[in-house]
């Protein structure tokens, strides 16, 4: 099995996730690893690529390369060379739906799975975290319908059999992720994993652990417990635990509801089944912030 680092959010280019990025590089076991950046979700953003170089080359000593997939259509041989020769592959945030559609058209998803199976470290933030899971909670429709959109469930590669929600403590254009994600878990009866900004889950050969670079940031299991949706914080310990303990919850009797989180997530008078208020006008500002912040997925 391989290695995956799923980052909930944070501006890598400003060093906000540097401790997590350092962990990504260390997982390769190489002094100067070859690091490939894939910015498909950010529409092949050159600024994002420059930020990746700043951190992964300038700060962490990697040999960096970029793989553009939207305006260019690399040959199968070129894709294979870029992906399978890398020691680590980092996927940037942005429009998850567009990214997954493009990957599947070009066969990039299959090559990434081959890289995973040969031991390449796969990492990414937001959309770049969702892609490794079976499904993800995504704001991709905001890129197409900025005045009337809802969060959607986007199909990922399925390397981790769960429904992921990056930016679990954040929002897009004023719409909180937690509230909508709990309802998505309720509808699909899935095991959900919520990851806060400045937090990551590290998967290595069938084990996992949670790391964070900001006080209070964490990761959570979100799952149906009877008629309710329960949220359980995942302990941050140094040792790796079996992934099976993350993806399955052993319920003995009824678990107590973690009131502080749920009270914040589910104010009874304002619960919606997904989406955002009509006529919300802040999305233009969100797009302006897109290129310099954590690129929601």
Buried (B, 14 or more C-beta within 10 A) or exposed (E): EBBBBBBBBBBBBBBBBBBBBBBBBEBBEBEEBBBBBBBBBBBBBEEBBEBBBBBBBEBBBBBBBBBBBEEEEBEEEEBBEBBBEBBBBBBBBBBBBBBBBBBEEBEBBBBBBEBBEEBBBBBBBBBBBBBBBBBBBBBBBBBEEBEEBBBBBBBBBBBBEBBBBBBBBBBBBEBBBBBBBBBBBBEEEBBBBBBBBBBBBBBBEEBBBBBBBBEEBBBBBBBBBEEBBBBBEBEEEEEBBEBEEBBEBEEEEEBEBBEEBBEEBBEEEEEEEBBBEEEBEEBEEBEEEBBEBBBBB
